């Protein structure tokens, strides 16, 4: 088992299932997106450049997608939480994932990194 797989499998349900879904969705969004473990967390790279990551919010205990260049992405669900550059979008693990919202954010990330 790869170390990155262990990160996901150690989580409790429903967080684990939510993170695994997000992982698969992000990896299948664009062929140029790959996964790596950085800073102890799963990072997603677009053509080798770090673009987003998955983590669990310490205060709320729910998964989120962290957007590396979040200050350049516009979406009403993105939160800065005192971060200058990165923003996050919280994902409620007990609800259906809002695919349209994820697509809107990922499309902006891909467009930004294609420049």
C-alpha positions in Angstrom: 0.0 0.0 0.0 1.3 3.5 -0.9 1.6 6.0 1.8 -0.9 8.3 0.1 -3.5 5.5 0.1 -3.0 5.1 3.9 -4.0 8.8 4.4 -7.5 8.0 2.9 -8.0 4.6 4.5 -7.2 5.9 8.0 -10.2 8.3 8.0 -13.5 7.4 9.6 -16.7 7.3 7.6 -18.4 9.4 6.1 -15.2 11.5 5.7 -13.3 8.6 4.1 -15.9 8.0 1.4 -16.2 11.7 0.7 -12.4 12.1 0.4 -12.1 9.0 -1.8 -14.8 10.4 -4.1 -13.1 13.8 -4.4 -9.8 12.1 -5.0 -11.2 10.1 -7.9 -13.2 13.0 -9.3 -10.2 15.4 -9.3 -7.9 12.8 -10.9 -10.4 12.1 -13.7 -11.2 15.7 -14.3 -8.2 16.3 -16.6 -5.5 14.0 -17.9 -2.8 16.5 -16.9 -3.8 16.2 -13.2 -1.7 13.8 -11.1 -1.5 13.0 -7.4 1.4 13.3 -5.0 1.9 13.4 -1.3 3.3 16.7 -0.1 3.3 18.1 3.5 1.7 14.9 4.6 -1.4 15.4 2.5 -2.7 14.4 -1.0 -1.8 17.1 -3.4 -3.0 17.4 -7.0 -0.7 18.7 -9.6 -1.5 20.2 -13.0 1.4 19.4 -15.4 3.6 19.1 -12.3 2.5 22.3 -10.6 0.7 22.1 -7.3 -2.9 23.3 -7.9 -5.1 21.8 -5.1 -5.1 19.4 -2.2 -7.5 17.5 0.1 -7.6 17.8 3.8 -10.0 17.7 6.8 -10.8 20.9 8.6 -9.6 20.9 12.1 -12.4 22.9 13.5 -15.3 21.4 11.6 -14.0 17.9 11.0 -15.2 17.8 7.4 -13.2 17.5 4.2 -12.2 20.4 2.0 -10.5 21.1 -1.2 -7.7 23.6 -0.8 -6.9 25.7 -3.9 -3.3 26.8 -4.1 -3.9 29.9 -6.2 -7.3 30.5 -4.5 -6.8 34.2 -4.6 -7.0 34.0 -8.4 -10.2 31.9 -8.4 -13.6 33.4 -8.1 -16.4 31.3 -6.5 -18.8 32.2 -3.7 -18.1 29.0 -1.8 -14.3 29.6 -1.6 -13.2 30.7 1.9 -9.9 32.4 2.7 -9.9 31.9 6.5 -7.0 34.4 7.0 -5.0 32.9 4.2 -3.4 35.3 1.7 -3.0 33.0 -1.2 -4.9 29.7 -0.7 -8.6 29.3 -0.3 -10.7 26.3 0.6 -14.1 24.9 -0.2 -15.8 22.8 2.5 -17.5 19.6 1.5 -20.2 18.3 3.7 -19.6 14.5 3.8 -23.2 13.6 4.7 -24.7 15.4 1.6 -24.4 14.8 -2.1 -21.3 16.5 -3.5 -22.2 19.6 -5.5 -20.6 18.5 -8.8 -21.4 21.8 -10.6 -19.6 23.7 -7.9 -16.6 21.4 -8.0 -16.5 21.7 -11.9 -16.7 25.5 -11.7 -13.7 25.6 -9.4 -11.7 22.9 -11.2 -12.3 24.6 -14.6 -10.9 27.8 -13.3 -7.9 26.0 -11.9 -7.2 24.3 -15.2 -7.6 27.5 -17.1 -5.3 29.3 -14.8 -2.6 26.6 -15.1 -2.9 26.4 -18.9 -1.8 30.0 -19.2 
